[in-house]
Amino acid sequence: MKRLIVLTVSWWILILAYVGAPCRLVGEIEYYTMALFACQRLQGLPVELPTLSLVFCLVLCIVFLPNSMLKVSTIRWNALLHSIGVATLALCVLKPLLSSSTIFETLFIESMEFIGIVTGRAAAVYLAVMLLVISRRSVLSEWHGLDYTETIAFHRISGWWVLVMSLLHSLAFVAYYLQRGGWRELLESCIPVALSCSDPEDPSACWNTLGLVNGFGVVATAAVSILAFLSREQVRRGAYNLFYFTHVALSFLFILFCGLHDFPMVILMFPGLAFYMKDRIVAFFTRQELSDVSAEVLCRTGTSDVILLTWSTAPDTKFMPGTRWVYLQEPRVSRMQWHPYSVVQQGCRAQVLVKGAGDWSEALCSKASRVSQDFKLRIEGPYGKPNVQDVQSSSLSSLSSLPPRKLLLVAGGVGISPFIDLLCGLHLVQEGWQVQVLWAVRGEEFAGIAAAVDWRRLCQKAEISVFVTSGGAVESPRRLVDHRMGSSCDVEAAAGARQRCRHRVLMLSFLFITLGAVAADFIVHNWSIWARRRAYSLLSWTSLARCVPLLLVFMVLLVVTLLNFTLQRLSALKARWGRLEDCAHLREERRAEGPEPNLRIQHAKPDLQQLVEQQAELGPVEVKVCGPQRMLASIDATVLQLKKRGLSVELDRLESSL
């Protein structure tokens, strides 16, 4: 309860201090001060105070965020996430209603100016919070023990709010300038060309700095609009390369021009950018090129192949079973593309199921079927949910109360691989859990994938039902692969000490980031005072007052990033794939002996709605699903209906690209 109170207070201080400043601001272009502290009555406060307070509030919101509120499927987290946008829209509506002005033109101009200011600041706060989860090892993941796939919805919701607030910000000021001076006023306020000069004898009076700054904002708004359009699900699934590369390029362009448009946004983005840069450095140093990757063709069909990739690795105890995934790259297929795949981690061995469902995966499967010996792969990762014992999410449950007694795993095709990994590490689940697996697979894929799995061992941990949806079971190329998934021993994880160490490292990282943001704001503030006296043209003003401050912030950001990276290296927290020699002291268990596995195989399409409903009526259940989009949509609709009936059902969707 105390954490929730601190979170609520910090969150609304962040909103009120930056978004809803209750007095008219002064010097927004000339001085690098923020919101409430830029009010004329508060100009005597230290310049570092606004930066320190806002960044500190942002950090507190992350530290004290309860784990039960981090699931975007719950109304509480949605309410917290949407609170900035709702509060901003409420302020926009209340402003004209509470205004003392009785003249429509004056009321309209004042209202549009206010709406433009508060929506712009709301977009800045959403952007700052969104940047905290763009990295694979985000601050939410490291602090609260969450997987990237659990925070990606947070990133998407924040991103859409950034778009909405940016558009409202732009439209409000367009209406403001049109009402105040017509099209001439609007053009002069959006392009860096002075159509008039108040004092021809003073060159600086003819510089259209307002048009230049607003022009940067126009470019930023255009960039985020195109970015949002290309981020739709249809584009992500139909043209992933277009989505990915435009997302990276336009995100950089948007952040850059946001900083040129309004420098305080850079300070708010400082924590997210610092964590992202640290993550990219860690990813670069943990990338490995493995030359001993074996590829075995499990099945060949008329449309696609399925292969099993296996390589030697040190035992991984840093991430929860069922959440581990890596990026794969085959340089001879493409040097630019990295694709995520779920990993089945078994002692000294890691395995990945790949189905040829796209240009890159089809090329990889084709190459694997032609090569008779091991080939090379570049690997980045692993990633996943941190394996912790004192975080609520480590119980494999997303419920805020007691963990459910039933776990229902629904898989489609190669989507079975993360659940094989989960079943291998099922010793982490509390006793008394009932686990049921529903696997829907095409007949031409079933025999090949089934031959690669040690069902005898997995059936000891869960009740497994297989639904062969089409075709007959075709003989696989090899009746038994070299290393079956699920056959190796489990590796216990001593995670308690690691969790405490991770929290200490993150606290130091928060300290470095807060001090770095304050230092950057102090340096830029003093630089701007010096630079204003030395600008002799609009171009020099742009360089000295806009570009150089961003470079100074980048230098401070680089120093903070290197400090955080060094801190992580010294704490030995980075996860790194090893080689078989690194774990030679571990032995692989013999394959479980005993009766044939009790697999219930049906040649029919599963009635997912009925199966999920049956489990929900027996008691609280958590449903994890990984498969095609139609399967995900069907499970989503079913869970929504069951919740409306008052049944306790929680849904965990794994991204189908994994």
C-alpha positions as CSV (number, residue, x, y, z in Angstrom):
1,M,0.0,0.0,0.0
2,K,2.9,2.4,0.8
3,R,4.4,1.7,-2.6
4,L,1.1,2.5,-4.3
5,I,0.8,5.8,-2.4
6,V,4.4,6.8,-3.3
7,L,3.7,5.8,-6.9
8,T,0.5,7.8,-7.1
9,V,2.1,10.9,-5.6
10,S,5.2,10.7,-7.8
11,W,3.1,10.1,-10.9
12,W,0.9,13.1,-10.4
13,I,3.8,15.4,-9.4
14,L,5.3,14.4,-12.7
15,I,2.0,15.3,-14.5
16,L,1.3,18.5,-12.7
17,A,4.9,19.8,-12.7
18,Y,5.4,19.3,-16.4
19,V,2.0,19.1,-18.1
20,G,-0.5,21.2,-16.2
21,A,1.5,24.3,-15.1
22,P,-1.1,26.6,-13.5
23,C,0.4,29.9,-14.7
24,R,1.6,31.5,-17.9
25,L,5.1,30.5,-18.9
26,V,7.8,32.9,-19.9
27,G,11.0,32.6,-21.9
28,E,10.1,29.2,-23.5
29,I,12.4,29.7,-26.5
30,E,15.2,31.7,-24.9
31,Y,15.6,29.8,-21.6
32,Y,15.9,26.1,-21.0
33,T,13.6,25.8,-18.0
34,M,10.6,23.6,-17.5
35,A,6.9,24.0,-17.0
36,L,5.9,24.9,-13.4
37,F,9.4,26.3,-12.7
38,A,9.3,28.6,-15.7
39,C,6.4,30.5,-14.3
40,Q,7.2,34.2,-13.8
41,R,6.6,34.0,-10.0
42,L,9.1,31.2,-9.6
43,Q,12.1,32.4,-11.7
44,G,14.3,32.7,-8.6
45,L,14.5,28.9,-8.1
46,P,17.8,27.1,-9.0
47,V,17.8,26.1,-12.7
48,E,18.7,22.5,-11.8
49,L,15.7,22.0,-9.6
50,P,13.1,21.3,-12.3
51,T,15.4,18.7,-14.0
52,L,16.2,17.0,-10.7
53,S,12.5,16.9,-9.6
54,L,11.1,15.6,-12.9
55,V,13.7,13.0,-13.5
56,F,13.6,11.9,-9.9
57,C,9.8,11.6,-10.1
58,L,10.1,9.5,-13.3
59,V,12.6,7.2,-11.6
60,L,10.4,6.8,-8.5
61,C,7.4,5.9,-10.7
62,I,9.5,3.0,-12.1
63,V,10.9,1.9,-8.8
64,F,7.6,1.9,-6.8
65,L,5.4,0.5,-9.6
66,P,3.7,-2.5,-8.1
67,N,4.2,-5.8,-10.0
68,S,0.4,-6.4,-10.1
69,M,0.0,-3.2,-12.1
70,L,2.5,-4.0,-14.8
71,K,0.2,-6.3,-16.8
72,V,-1.5,-4.2,-19.5
73,S,-4.4,-6.5,-19.6
74,T,-5.5,-5.3,-16.2
75,I,-7.7,-2.2,-15.9
76,R,-5.5,-0.7,-13.1
77,W,-2.4,-0.5,-15.3
78,N,-4.4,0.8,-18.2
79,A,-5.9,3.5,-16.0
80,L,-2.4,4.5,-14.8
81,L,-1.0,4.5,-18.3
82,H,-3.9,6.5,-19.8
83,S,-4.0,9.0,-16.8
84,I,-1.7,11.5,-18.4
85,G,-3.7,11.6,-21.6
86,V,-7.1,11.7,-19.9
87,A,-5.9,14.5,-17.5
88,T,-4.5,16.5,-20.4
89,L,-7.8,16.2,-22.4
90,A,-9.7,17.2,-19.3
91,L,-7.5,20.3,-18.9
92,C,-8.1,21.1,-22.6
93,V,-11.9,21.0,-22.0
94,L,-11.9,22.9,-18.7
95,K,-9.7,25.7,-19.9
96,P,-12.3,27.5,-22.1
97,L,-15.1,26.7,-19.6
98,L,-13.2,28.4,-16.7
99,S,-11.8,31.3,-18.6
100,S,-12.8,34.8,-17.5
101,S,-12.6,36.2,-21.0
102,T,-16.0,37.0,-22.6
103,I,-14.7,37.9,-26.1
104,F,-14.8,34.9,-28.4
105,E,-11.6,35.7,-30.3
106,T,-9.6,36.3,-27.1
107,L,-11.0,33.1,-25.5
108,F,-10.3,31.0,-28.6
109,I,-6.7,32.3,-28.9
110,E,-6.0,31.7,-25.2
111,S,-7.6,28.3,-25.3
112,M,-5.6,27.1,-28.4
113,E,-2.4,28.3,-26.9
114,F,-3.1,26.5,-23.6
115,I,-4.1,23.3,-25.4
116,G,-1.0,23.4,-27.6
117,I,1.3,23.8,-24.6
118,V,-0.2,21.0,-22.4
119,T,-0.6,18.5,-25.2
120,G,3.0,19.1,-26.2
121,R,4.2,18.4,-22.7
122,A,1.9,15.4,-22.4
123,A,3.5,14.0,-25.6
124,A,7.0,14.6,-24.0
125,V,6.1,12.7,-20.9
126,Y,4.6,9.8,-22.9
127,L,7.7,9.7,-25.1
128,A,10.0,9.7,-22.0
129,V,8.1,6.8,-20.4
130,M,7.9,4.9,-23.7
131,L,11.6,5.0,-24.2
132,L,12.1,3.2,-20.9
133,V,10.8,-0.1,-22.5
134,I,12.2,0.0,-26.0
135,S,15.3,-2.0,-25.1
136,R,15.3,-5.8,-24.9
137,R,16.6,-5.6,-21.3
138,S,14.4,-2.6,-20.3
139,V,14.4,-1.1,-16.9
140,L,11.0,-2.6,-16.2
141,S,12.3,-6.0,-17.1
142,E,15.4,-5.8,-15.0
143,W,13.7,-4.2,-12.0
144,H,10.4,-6.1,-11.9
145,G,11.3,-9.3,-13.5
146,L,9.3,-8.9,-16.7
147,D,9.8,-10.2,-20.2
148,Y,10.1,-7.9,-23.2
149,T,6.9,-9.4,-24.7
150,E,5.1,-8.4,-21.5
151,T,6.2,-4.7,-21.8
152,I,5.8,-4.3,-25.6
153,A,2.1,-3.5,-25.2
154,F,3.1,-0.7,-22.8
155,H,5.4,0.6,-25.5
156,R,2.6,0.5,-28.1
157,I,0.0,2.2,-26.0
158,S,2.4,5.0,-25.0
159,G,3.4,5.4,-28.7
160,W,-0.2,5.9,-29.8
161,W,-0.6,8.5,-27.0
162,V,2.5,10.3,-28.3
163,L,0.9,10.4,-31.8
164,V,-2.4,11.7,-30.5
165,M,-0.9,14.4,-28.3
166,S,1.6,15.5,-31.1
167,L,-1.3,15.9,-33.6
168,L,-3.4,17.8,-31.0
169,H,-0.4,20.0,-30.2
170,S,0.2,20.8,-33.9
171,L,-3.5,21.4,-34.7
172,A,-4.0,23.7,-31.7
173,F,-1.1,25.9,-32.7
174,V,-2.3,25.9,-36.4
175,A,-5.6,27.2,-35.2
176,Y,-3.9,29.7,-32.8
177,Y,-1.8,31.3,-35.6
178,L,-4.6,31.3,-38.1
179,Q,-6.9,33.1,-35.7
180,R,-4.3,35.6,-34.6
181,G,-3.0,36.6,-38.1
182,G,-4.3,34.4,-40.8
183,W,-2.2,32.4,-43.3
184,R,0.6,34.9,-43.3
185,E,1.1,34.4,-39.5
186,L,0.9,30.7,-39.9
187,L,3.5,30.5,-42.6
188,E,5.9,32.8,-40.8
189,S,5.5,30.7,-37.7
190,C,6.3,27.4,-39.4
191,I,9.1,28.3,-41.8
192,P,12.4,30.1,-40.9
193,V,11.8,33.0,-43.3
194,A,11.1,36.5,-41.9
195,L,8.3,38.0,-43.9
196,S,8.6,41.2,-41.9
197,C,11.2,42.8,-39.6
198,S,10.4,44.8,-36.6
199,D,13.8,46.6,-36.5
200,P,15.8,46.6,-39.8
201,E,18.9,48.1,-38.0
202,D,19.1,45.1,-35.6
203,P,19.9,41.9,-37.6
204,S,18.8,39.6,-34.8
205,A,15.3,41.2,-34.9
206,C,14.9,39.8,-38.4
207,W,15.8,36.2,-37.5
208,N,12.7,34.1,-37.6
209,T,13.7,31.8,-34.7
210,L,10.1,31.0,-34.0
211,G,9.6,29.7,-37.5
212,L,12.7,27.6,-37.3
213,V,11.8,26.0,-34.0
214,N,8.3,25.4,-35.1
215,G,9.6,24.0,-38.4
216,F,11.5,21.4,-36.4
217,G,8.3,20.5,-34.7
218,V,6.5,20.1,-38.0
219,V,9.2,17.6,-39.2
220,A,8.9,15.7,-35.9
221,T,5.1,15.5,-36.2
222,A,5.3,14.3,-39.8
223,A,7.9,11.7,-38.8
224,V,5.8,10.3,-35.9
225,S,2.7,10.2,-38.1
226,I,4.4,8.1,-40.8
227,L,6.0,6.0,-38.1
228,A,2.6,5.2,-36.5
229,F,1.1,4.4,-39.9
230,L,3.9,1.9,-40.7
231,S,3.6,0.4,-37.2
232,R,0.1,-1.1,-37.7
233,E,-0.2,-4.8,-37.3
234,Q,-0.9,-5.3,-41.0
235,V,2.4,-3.8,-41.9
236,R,4.3,-5.6,-39.2
237,R,3.1,-9.0,-40.3
238,G,3.0,-8.3,-44.1
239,A,6.2,-6.3,-44.5
240,Y,8.3,-6.7,-41.4
241,N,11.5,-5.3,-42.9
242,L,9.7,-2.2,-44.0
243,F,8.3,-1.8,-40.5
244,Y,11.6,-2.4,-38.8
245,F,13.9,-0.2,-40.8
246,T,11.5,2.7,-41.1
247,H,10.8,2.3,-37.3
248,V,14.4,2.7,-36.5
249,A,15.1,5.6,-38.9
250,L,11.9,7.6,-38.2
251,S,12.3,7.1,-34.4
252,F,15.8,8.6,-34.6
253,L,14.5,11.5,-36.7
254,F,11.5,12.1,-34.4
255,I,13.7,12.2,-31.3
256,L,16.3,14.4,-32.9
257,F,13.7,17.0,-34.1
258,C,11.9,16.9,-30.8
259,G,15.1,17.9,-29.2
260,L,15.6,20.7,-31.7
261,H,12.1,21.8,-31.2
262,D,11.9,21.8,-27.4
263,F,15.1,21.1,-25.5
264,P,13.5,20.1,-22.1
265,M,12.1,17.0,-23.9
266,V,15.7,15.8,-24.2
267,I,16.1,15.9,-20.4
268,L,12.9,13.9,-19.9
269,M,14.1,11.4,-22.5
270,F,17.5,11.1,-20.8
271,P,16.7,8.0,-18.6
272,G,15.2,6.0,-21.5
273,L,18.0,6.9,-23.9
274,A,20.6,6.0,-21.3
275,F,19.1,2.6,-20.8
276,Y,18.7,2.0,-24.5
277,M,22.3,2.9,-25.3
278,K,23.5,0.6,-22.6
279,D,21.4,-2.2,-23.9
280,R,22.8,-1.7,-27.4
281,I,26.4,-1.8,-26.2
282,V,25.7,-5.0,-24.1
283,A,24.0,-6.6,-27.1
284,F,27.0,-5.7,-29.4
285,F,29.5,-7.3,-27.0
286,T,27.3,-10.4,-26.4
287,R,26.8,-11.2,-30.0
288,Q,28.6,-14.4,-31.0
289,E,29.3,-16.3,-34.2
290,L,28.8,-20.0,-33.6
291,S,30.4,-22.4,-36.0
292,D,29.1,-25.6,-34.6
293,V,25.4,-25.2,-35.2
294,S,23.7,-28.4,-36.4
295,A,20.6,-28.2,-38.5
296,E,18.2,-31.2,-38.9
297,V,15.3,-31.2,-41.3
298,L,12.2,-32.4,-39.4
299,C,9.7,-32.3,-42.2
300,R,9.3,-31.1,-45.8
301,T,6.0,-30.0,-47.1
302,G,4.8,-28.4,-50.3
303,T,4.7,-24.9,-48.7
304,S,7.4,-24.8,-46.0
305,D,10.0,-26.8,-44.2
306,V,10.7,-27.1,-40.4
307,I,14.2,-27.4,-39.1
308,L,15.8,-27.9,-35.7
309,L,18.9,-25.8,-34.9
310,T,21.1,-27.1,-32.1
311,W,24.3,-25.6,-30.6
312,S,26.4,-26.0,-27.4
313,T,25.9,-23.5,-24.7
314,A,26.6,-22.9,-21.0
315,P,23.6,-23.6,-18.7
316,D,21.3,-20.6,-18.5
317,T,19.8,-19.8,-15.1
318,K,19.2,-16.1,-15.7
319,F,15.8,-16.3,-17.4
320,M,12.6,-18.1,-16.6
321,P,11.8,-21.2,-18.7
322,G,9.4,-20.6,-21.4
323,T,10.4,-17.0,-21.9
324,R,13.9,-17.3,-23.3
325,W,14.5,-16.2,-26.9
326,V,17.4,-15.1,-29.1
327,Y,18.0,-13.1,-32.3
328,L,19.4,-15.2,-35.2
329,Q,21.4,-14.0,-38.2
330,E,22.7,-15.9,-41.1
331,P,25.2,-13.6,-42.8
332,R,25.1,-15.5,-46.1
333,V,21.3,-15.0,-46.2
334,S,21.3,-11.4,-45.0
335,R,23.7,-9.2,-43.1
336,M,21.0,-6.8,-42.0
337,Q,18.3,-9.0,-40.7
338,W,18.0,-10.4,-37.2
339,H,15.0,-12.5,-36.4
340,P,13.7,-13.5,-32.9
341,Y,13.1,-17.2,-32.0
342,S,12.1,-19.0,-28.8
343,V,14.8,-21.1,-27.3
344,V,14.5,-24.5,-25.7
345,Q,17.4,-24.5,-23.1
346,Q,18.5,-27.9,-21.9
347,G,21.6,-28.0,-19.8
348,C,24.6,-27.6,-22.2
349,R,22.4,-27.4,-25.3
350,A,20.1,-24.8,-26.9
351,Q,17.6,-25.6,-29.6
352,V,15.4,-23.6,-31.9
353,L,12.5,-24.7,-34.1
354,V,12.4,-22.7,-37.4
355,K,9.6,-22.9,-39.9
356,G,10.0,-21.5,-43.4
357,A,7.2,-18.9,-43.3
358,G,9.0,-15.9,-44.9
359,D,11.8,-14.9,-47.2
360,W,14.5,-15.1,-44.5
361,S,13.3,-18.3,-42.8
362,E,12.7,-20.0,-46.1
363,A,16.2,-19.2,-47.2
364,L,17.6,-20.5,-43.9
365,C,15.6,-23.8,-44.2
366,S,16.7,-24.2,-47.8
367,K,20.3,-23.7,-46.8
368,A,20.0,-26.1,-43.9
369,S,18.6,-28.8,-46.1
370,R,21.5,-28.5,-48.6
371,V,24.3,-28.4,-46.0
372,S,25.4,-31.8,-44.7
373,Q,27.6,-30.4,-42.0
374,D,27.4,-27.8,-39.3
375,F,27.1,-24.2,-40.4
376,K,27.6,-20.8,-38.9
377,L,25.0,-18.6,-37.2
378,R,25.3,-15.2,-35.4
379,I,23.4,-15.0,-32.2
380,E,22.3,-12.1,-30.0
381,G,20.9,-12.8,-26.6
382,P,19.5,-14.6,-24.7
383,Y,16.6,-12.4,-23.6
384,G,13.6,-13.3,-21.4
385,K,12.0,-12.8,-18.1
386,P,14.6,-12.5,-15.3
387,N,14.7,-15.7,-13.2
388,V,14.0,-14.3,-9.7
389,Q,12.5,-15.8,-6.6
390,D,11.4,-12.7,-4.7
391,V,9.4,-11.1,-7.5
392,Q,5.7,-12.0,-7.8
393,S,5.9,-12.7,-11.6
394,S,8.4,-15.5,-10.9
395,S,5.5,-17.8,-10.0
396,L,4.5,-17.9,-13.7
397,S,1.3,-16.2,-12.8
398,S,0.0,-12.8,-13.8
399,L,-2.8,-12.8,-11.2
400,S,-2.5,-10.1,-8.5
401,S,-3.8,-12.4,-5.8
402,L,-3.0,-16.1,-5.2
403,P,-1.5,-17.9,-8.2
404,P,-3.9,-20.0,-10.1
405,R,-4.0,-23.8,-9.7
406,K,-4.3,-24.5,-13.4
407,L,-2.0,-23.6,-16.3
408,L,-3.3,-24.1,-19.8
409,L,-0.8,-23.9,-22.6
410,V,-2.2,-23.5,-26.1
411,A,0.2,-23.9,-29.0
412,G,0.0,-23.9,-32.8
413,G,2.6,-25.5,-35.0
414,V,6.2,-24.5,-34.0
415,G,4.6,-22.4,-31.3
416,I,5.1,-25.5,-29.1
417,S,8.8,-24.7,-28.5
418,P,8.4,-22.1,-25.7
419,F,6.1,-24.5,-23.9
420,I,8.6,-27.4,-24.2
421,D,11.2,-25.1,-22.5
422,L,8.6,-24.2,-19.8
423,L,7.9,-27.9,-19.1
424,C,11.6,-28.6,-18.9
425,G,11.9,-26.1,-16.1
426,L,8.5,-26.9,-14.4
427,H,10.2,-27.5,-11.1
428,L,10.0,-23.7,-10.6
429,V,6.2,-24.0,-10.3
430,Q,4.6,-24.5,-7.0
431,E,3.4,-28.0,-6.1
432,G,-0.3,-28.7,-6.8
433,W,-0.4,-27.0,-10.2
434,Q,-2.2,-28.8,-12.9
435,V,-0.7,-28.2,-16.3
436,Q,-2.5,-29.0,-19.6
437,V,-1.0,-28.6,-23.1
438,L,-3.2,-28.2,-26.2
439,W,-1.2,-28.5,-29.4
440,A,-2.8,-27.9,-32.8
441,V,-0.5,-28.9,-35.6
442,R,-0.9,-29.9,-39.3
443,G,-0.5,-33.5,-40.1
444,E,2.5,-33.0,-42.4
445,E,4.4,-31.2,-39.6
446,F,3.3,-33.4,-36.7
447,A,5.5,-36.5,-37.3
448,G,8.7,-34.5,-37.8
449,I,8.3,-32.2,-34.8
450,A,7.0,-35.1,-32.6
451,A,10.2,-37.1,-33.3
452,A,12.3,-34.2,-32.0
453,V,10.6,-34.1,-28.6
454,D,11.0,-36.4,-25.6
455,W,7.3,-36.8,-24.9
456,R,7.9,-39.5,-22.2
457,R,9.6,-37.0,-20.0
458,L,7.2,-34.1,-20.7
459,C,4.1,-36.2,-20.1
460,Q,5.3,-36.7,-16.5
461,K,4.8,-33.0,-15.9
462,A,1.7,-32.2,-17.9
463,E,-1.4,-33.6,-19.6
464,I,-0.7,-33.2,-23.4
465,S,-3.4,-33.3,-26.1
466,V,-2.5,-33.1,-29.8
467,F,-4.9,-32.0,-32.4
468,V,-3.9,-32.9,-36.0
469,T,-5.8,-30.4,-37.9
470,S,-5.2,-31.3,-41.6
471,G,-3.7,-34.1,-43.7
472,G,-2.2,-37.3,-42.5
473,A,0.8,-37.9,-40.4
474,V,3.7,-38.0,-42.9
475,E,6.9,-40.0,-42.1
476,S,9.6,-37.6,-41.0
477,P,13.0,-37.7,-42.7
478,R,14.6,-39.1,-39.6
479,R,12.7,-41.2,-37.1
480,L,14.8,-39.8,-34.2
481,V,17.0,-36.7,-34.2
482,D,20.4,-36.5,-32.5
483,H,19.2,-34.6,-29.4
484,R,15.5,-34.6,-28.5
485,M,13.9,-31.5,-27.0
486,G,13.0,-32.0,-23.3
487,S,15.4,-34.8,-22.7
488,S,18.1,-33.0,-20.7
489,C,18.4,-32.4,-17.0
490,D,17.1,-29.3,-15.4
491,V,19.5,-26.8,-13.9
492,E,18.5,-25.2,-10.7
493,A,18.7,-21.4,-10.4
494,A,20.0,-19.7,-7.3
495,A,18.4,-16.4,-8.1
496,G,17.9,-14.7,-4.8
497,A,21.4,-13.3,-4.5
498,R,21.3,-12.3,-8.2
499,Q,18.1,-10.4,-7.7
500,R,19.5,-8.4,-4.8
501,C,22.7,-7.7,-6.8
502,R,20.6,-6.6,-9.8
503,H,18.6,-4.1,-7.7
504,R,21.8,-2.6,-6.3
505,V,23.1,-2.2,-9.8
506,L,19.9,-0.6,-11.0
507,M,19.8,1.8,-8.1
508,L,23.3,3.0,-8.9
509,S,22.2,3.3,-12.6
510,F,19.3,5.4,-11.5
511,L,21.7,7.6,-9.5
512,F,24.1,8.0,-12.5
513,I,21.2,8.9,-14.8
514,T,19.6,11.5,-12.4
515,L,23.0,13.2,-11.8
516,G,23.7,13.0,-15.6
517,A,20.4,14.7,-16.5
518,V,21.0,17.4,-13.9
519,A,24.6,17.9,-15.2
520,A,23.4,18.1,-18.8
521,D,20.7,20.6,-18.0
522,F,23.2,22.8,-16.0
523,I,25.8,22.7,-18.8
524,V,23.3,23.5,-21.5
525,H,21.7,26.3,-19.5
526,N,25.1,28.1,-19.0
527,W,26.1,27.4,-22.6
528,S,22.8,28.9,-23.9
529,I,23.5,32.1,-22.0
530,W,27.0,32.4,-23.5
531,A,25.8,31.4,-27.0
532,R,23.0,34.0,-27.3
533,R,25.6,36.8,-27.2
534,R,27.7,35.3,-30.0
535,A,25.1,34.4,-32.6
536,Y,25.5,36.6,-35.7
537,S,23.1,34.9,-38.0
538,L,20.1,32.6,-38.0
539,L,22.4,29.7,-39.0
540,S,24.9,30.4,-36.2
541,W,22.0,30.7,-33.8
542,T,20.8,27.3,-34.9
543,S,24.2,25.8,-34.4
544,L,25.0,27.4,-31.1
545,A,21.5,27.4,-29.5
546,R,20.1,24.1,-30.8
547,C,22.7,21.7,-32.3
548,V,25.5,22.2,-29.8
549,P,23.3,21.7,-26.8
550,L,22.2,18.4,-28.2
551,L,25.8,17.4,-28.7
552,L,26.6,18.3,-25.1
553,V,23.7,16.2,-23.9
554,F,24.9,13.3,-26.1
555,M,28.4,13.5,-24.6
556,V,27.0,13.4,-21.0
557,L,24.6,10.6,-22.1
558,L,27.6,8.7,-23.5
559,V,29.5,9.1,-20.2
560,V,26.5,7.9,-18.2
561,T,26.0,4.9,-20.6
562,L,29.6,3.8,-20.3
563,L,29.4,4.1,-16.5
564,N,26.2,1.9,-16.5
565,F,27.8,-0.6,-18.9
566,T,31.0,-0.8,-16.8
567,L,28.8,-1.3,-13.7
568,Q,27.0,-4.2,-15.3
569,R,30.2,-5.8,-16.5
570,L,31.7,-5.6,-13.0
571,S,28.6,-7.2,-11.5
572,A,28.8,-10.1,-14.0
573,L,25.1,-9.9,-14.8
574,K,25.3,-10.1,-18.6
575,A,24.0,-13.3,-20.1
576,R,26.4,-14.9,-22.6
577,W,26.2,-18.1,-24.7
578,G,29.1,-20.4,-23.9
579,R,30.5,-23.5,-25.4
580,L,30.3,-27.1,-24.5
581,E,33.7,-27.0,-22.9
582,D,32.5,-24.4,-20.4
583,C,30.1,-26.9,-18.8
584,A,31.9,-30.1,-19.3
585,H,31.5,-31.0,-15.7
586,L,27.7,-31.2,-16.2
587,R,26.3,-34.5,-17.6
588,E,23.2,-35.0,-19.6
589,E,20.7,-37.3,-18.0
590,R,19.7,-40.5,-19.7
591,R,16.4,-40.5,-21.5
592,A,13.6,-41.3,-19.2
593,E,12.7,-45.0,-19.2
594,G,9.2,-46.2,-18.8
595,P,5.9,-46.8,-20.6
596,E,5.1,-45.0,-23.8
597,P,4.0,-41.4,-23.3
598,N,0.3,-40.9,-22.8
599,L,-0.3,-38.6,-25.8
600,R,-3.9,-38.0,-26.6
601,I,-3.9,-37.5,-30.4
602,Q,-7.1,-36.5,-32.2
603,H,-7.5,-35.9,-36.0
604,A,-9.7,-32.8,-35.6
605,K,-9.6,-29.1,-35.2
606,P,-9.8,-28.1,-31.5
607,D,-12.7,-26.2,-30.1
608,L,-10.6,-23.7,-28.2
609,Q,-13.5,-21.8,-26.8
610,Q,-15.0,-24.9,-25.2
611,L,-11.7,-26.2,-23.9
612,V,-10.7,-22.9,-22.3
613,E,-14.2,-22.6,-20.8
614,Q,-14.1,-26.0,-19.3
615,Q,-10.8,-25.2,-17.5
616,A,-12.1,-21.8,-16.3
617,E,-15.2,-23.3,-14.8
618,L,-13.0,-25.7,-12.7
619,G,-11.2,-22.8,-11.0
620,P,-8.7,-19.9,-11.6
621,V,-6.6,-20.6,-14.7
622,E,-3.8,-18.9,-16.6
623,V,-3.8,-19.4,-20.3
624,K,-0.6,-19.0,-22.3
625,V,-0.9,-19.1,-26.1
626,C,1.6,-19.1,-28.9
627,G,0.5,-19.6,-32.4
628,P,-1.0,-18.1,-35.6
629,Q,-2.9,-14.9,-35.4
630,R,-6.3,-16.6,-35.8
631,M,-5.6,-18.7,-32.8
632,L,-4.6,-15.7,-30.8
633,A,-7.7,-13.8,-31.8
634,S,-9.9,-16.7,-30.9
635,I,-8.4,-17.1,-27.4
636,D,-8.6,-13.3,-26.9
637,A,-12.3,-13.3,-27.6
638,T,-12.9,-16.4,-25.4
639,V,-11.1,-15.0,-22.4
640,L,-12.9,-11.7,-22.7
641,Q,-16.3,-13.5,-22.6
642,L,-15.2,-15.6,-19.6
643,K,-14.2,-12.5,-17.7
644,K,-17.5,-10.9,-18.4
645,R,-19.1,-13.9,-16.8
646,G,-17.0,-13.4,-13.7
647,L,-14.6,-16.3,-14.2
648,S,-11.0,-15.9,-13.1
649,V,-9.0,-16.2,-16.3
650,E,-5.7,-14.6,-17.2
651,L,-4.2,-14.5,-20.7
652,D,-0.5,-14.4,-21.6
653,R,0.1,-14.0,-25.3
654,L,3.5,-14.8,-26.7
655,E,4.3,-12.9,-29.8
656,S,3.9,-15.2,-32.8
657,S,7.2,-14.0,-34.3
658,L,8.9,-15.6,-31.3
